[in-house]
Amino acid sequence: MKSFDIVTLTVNPAIDKSTHLKGLIPEQKIRCEAARYDAGGGGINVSKAISRLGGTSQALFTTGGFTGKLLEELINKEGIASKTIAVESWTRENFIAVDDNTNSQYRFGFPGGTISPEEVQKIMDSVSCLDTQFLVLSGSVNEGLSDDFYSEIAKKTNAKVIVDTSGEALKKVLKTGVYLIKPNVGELAKLIGREQLELNEIDDAAKQIIADGGAEIVVVSLGPQGAALVTKDAYEYVPAPNVVKKSTVGAGDSMVGGMVWALSQNKSLKEVIRWGVACGSAATMNEGTQLFKKEDALRLFEWLENK
């Protein structure tokens, strides 16, 4: 069996369906352009981002029903190595619509189906068999999964675990301790019991989590202000490049993909955070659910290197 340096786990994947329309009017039929379908979900998007950069990973994900088969086809077309975990519930769908009259984007997310205890065990067994350097746990979790699901997954592997989630699931995983987390500044504040944080307080807040054994690296997403990477010994702040934003869908996943790819290439932490910001910013330059173009990410990385 081929081993991969990076494996991404997506327990709540989705088919992302996107379209354009001209005007939202209640109680009237809205004429839409032909829909675009993309494989979605946190870990899957991370694998797609790694592929955009010329890297390789294995996408491990649940799949069920007709939509699950479509998801598998879309991932195969991307040329991404994958391993599926069959579940009874159908793979969910998300819907993204752009009103061309106002350039407003509407994002409709649907919950994932219930995962049974037997299916949870199948996921755990799949992770236990992995031989990988980095395991990325990204995205929301389904009905039937406890808040400590990611924490239990982290205990099943010797890989460096990278987590991109929120709420109680993120709090629980810190009790186990992982390699890297990527909260936004609001999430970071909640993790240390604060209502909000100023930019100059991020370093100390992240170091508090590191000192408590929650993570070795904390990357704080600051939206249009960029991002900061913190370890026990270092602090790297990177401003976001000024780009024309068309969509924020997948920007966070693109950021994680850029960083884990850079880590797998033994890049310095300074380069890791710059690749993350470059890929995340590049993703906002494309419409819908298309993530980023490699040439945009390269150009933005070079700009950040010269800052």
Helices and strands as residue ranges (DSSP letters): E 6-10, E 14-21, E 36-40, H 42-52, E 58-63, H 65-77, E 81-86, E 92-99, E 104-109, H 117-128, E 134-138, H 149-155, E 160-164, H 167-176, E 178-181, H 185-191, G 199-201, H 202-211, E 215-221, G 223-225, E 227-230, E 235-238, H 251-264, H 269-283, H 294-305
